[in-house]
Amino acid sequence: MLGTVLLVILILLLIGAVPAWPYSASWGYGPSGLLGVVVVILLILLLMGRI
């Protein structure tokens, strides 16, 4: 159950990190960098068996 919720949140973050909208064009690498940190944390938790 928790894995499904995390997967949905991760997909929403991926969609939100795409700089396709005019207001997000000046954000730079911020959203994708933050998303990368979240993915690394989730992978570490997955490999440790916490998820």
Phi, psi and omega in degrees: 000314180294324179296322178293318179296317179295324178295317178296317178296319179296319178295318177296322177293322177298318179293320181289337183275351180286121182278061183264349183258149185302322182289341182259005183292332183266007182286335180075220183268006183305301183297318181288329176293318177295320178296322177298320178296318178297318180295319179296317179297317179296322178295319178296316178296323179294317180290331178279349179085018180276343180250000000 
